[in-house]
Amino acid sequence: MFSPPLAGGPSDRRRRWITLRGWVLGLGLPRALTVLTAGIWLAALCITFLVQFALQRGSLALGMTIASLCVLTIAPAAGYAVLKLLYELESSRQQIRQLAITDELTGSYNRRYFMEVAEVELLRARRYGVPMSLILIDADHFKRVNDTHGHQCGDALLRQIALACRDSLRGTDVIARLGGEELIVLLPQTGLAGALTMAERIRERVAQLAIQWREQKVEATVSLGVAALRADTPTLDALIHEADIALYDAKRSGRNRVCSWNADRPWLAGAQGT
Ligand SMILES: Nc1nc2c(ncn2[C@@H]2O[C@H](COP(=O)(O)OP(=O)(O)OP(=O)(O)O)[C@@H](O)[C@H]2O)c(=O)[nH]1
């Protein structure tokens, strides 16, 4: 589901900043801990001198008060500084991880992450004998949208299409941008019938979509290809290929429709829509 971010764009700068911050924090943490430890030792030394001084002057109460005040001031500040550093380091790591698996334009997952998850799901489906399906989604006449309204409009429409798809899915489904104007959905524990229902729901939702672009209403439709895992499906790539053939069938038979893979006559299977 991915195209690389535009070089030099704002999100690219943000990505670099987060990466840099992660590195700085990563390298700075041991140094910060060293400084803190040295500070605590220094403070302890000062306290000892102050307490000794107070005791020499015969006041145990003064010595204890000085010691308590020093400890109460230093300990929370040092603890807070360390916790803050650890927290920032962890949130930087999480942001970097999130950026690494997300498609910048649509906010869906990227192709690499999708393939990782789908491979695991495929193994799980085989191991436990449960169904699994894929839906390939391709925006119709997208070149025309770009040519008529501009690339920015195309981007905005693509974002809305991805959002409409996400809104149609269950929490356990995984949607990713495969590349260009193509999205892919993994439906764990879902057979062909369920996947066709899902695909039809997506198709309907996108067909109702319209964005306002410079005084004009821009609408979208998508074509969808569905394939379900079978005992003889050799690999994930083969399953994606089947969904791709079904998608081609949906395009060929008029667009804005759902087709499913059929080994014998793929161009006749499951055609719906308008
Ligand atoms: N705005 C925008 N356009 C993209 C993006 N990725 C791919 N495209 C455009 O999508 C268009 C795809 O064109 P085609 O492959 O001819 O397909 P289509 O015009 O959608 O026609 P059909 O798929 O046959 O319905 C091209 O013009 C690409 O430049 C993107 O991220 N943003």
The ligand as an SDF file (V2000), in Angstrom:
LIG
                    3D

 32 34  0  0  0  0  0  0  0  0999 V2000
   -2.6100   11.8530   -7.0210 N   0  0  0  0  0  0  0  0  0  0  0  0
   -2.0220   10.6680   -7.0420 C   0  0  0  0  0  0  0  0  0  0  0  0
   -2.0740    9.9310   -8.1510 N   0  0  0  0  0  0  0  0  0  0  0  0
   -1.4760    8.7270   -8.1550 C   0  0  0  0  0  0  0  0  0  0  0  0
   -0.8230    8.2160   -7.0260 C   0  0  0  0  0  0  0  0  0  0  0  0
   -0.3540    6.9860   -7.3470 N   0  0  0  0  0  0  0  0  0  0  0  0
   -0.6990    6.7510   -8.6200 C   0  0  0  0  0  0  0  0  0  0  0  0
   -1.3760    7.7890   -9.1200 N   0  0  0  0  0  0  0  0  0  0  0  0
   -1.9320    7.9870  -10.4600 C   0  0  0  0  0  0  0  0  0  0  0  0
   -2.9650    7.0610  -10.7230 O   0  0  0  0  0  0  0  0  0  0  0  0
   -3.0870    6.9290  -12.1280 C   0  0  0  0  0  0  0  0  0  0  0  0
   -3.3040    5.5050  -12.4720 C   0  0  0  0  0  0  0  0  0  0  0  0
   -3.5600    5.4550  -13.8340 O   0  0  0  0  0  0  0  0  0  0  0  0
   -3.9330    4.1280  -14.5770 P   0  0  0  0  0  0  0  0  0  0  0  0
   -3.0460    3.0130  -14.1220 O   0  0  0  0  0  0  0  0  0  0  0  0
   -3.9340    4.4360  -16.0240 O   0  0  0  0  0  0  0  0  0  0  0  0
   -5.3530    3.7480  -14.0560 O   0  0  0  0  0  0  0  0  0  0  0  0
   -6.6830    4.5860  -13.9920 P   0  0  0  0  0  0  0  0  0  0  0  0
   -6.5940    5.8910  -14.6930 O   0  0  0  0  0  0  0  0  0  0  0  0
   -7.1090    4.6210  -12.5550 O   0  0  0  0  0  0  0  0  0  0  0  0
   -7.6540    3.6800  -14.8160 O   0  0  0  0  0  0  0  0  0  0  0  0
   -8.2730    2.2770  -14.3740 P   0  0  0  0  0  0  0  0  0  0  0  0
   -7.4360    1.7350  -13.2300 O   0  0  0  0  0  0  0  0  0  0  0  0
   -8.1720    1.4320  -15.5850 O   0  0  0  0  0  0  0  0  0  0  0  0
   -9.6630    2.5620  -13.9610 O   0  0  0  0  0  0  0  0  0  0  0  0
   -1.8180    7.5140  -12.7430 C   0  0  0  0  0  0  0  0  0  0  0  0
   -2.1360    8.7400  -13.3500 O   0  0  0  0  0  0  0  0  0  0  0  0
   -0.9120    7.7380  -11.5500 C   0  0  0  0  0  0  0  0  0  0  0  0
   -0.0860    8.8630  -11.7060 O   0  0  0  0  0  0  0  0  0  0  0  0
   -0.7770    9.0250   -5.8520 C   0  0  0  0  0  0  0  0  0  0  0  0
   -0.2430    8.6800   -4.8200 O   0  0  0  0  0  0  0  0  0  0  0  0
   -1.4000   10.2350   -5.9020 N   0  0  0  0  0  0  0  0  0  0  0  0
  1  2  1  0
  2  3  2  0
  2 32  1  0
  3  4  1  0
  4  5  2  0
  4  8  1  0
  5  6  1  0
  5 30  1  0
  6  7  2  0
  7  8  1  0
  8  9  1  0
  9 10  1  0
  9 28  1  0
 10 11  1  0
 11 12  1  0
 11 26  1  0
 12 13  1  0
 13 14  1  0
 14 15  2  0
 14 16  1  0
 14 17  1  0
 17 18  1  0
 18 19  2  0
 18 20  1  0
 18 21  1  0
 21 22  1  0
 22 23  2  0
 22 24  1  0
 22 25  1  0
 26 27  1  0
 26 28  1  0
 28 29  1  0
 30 31  2  0
 30 32  1  0
M  END
$$$$
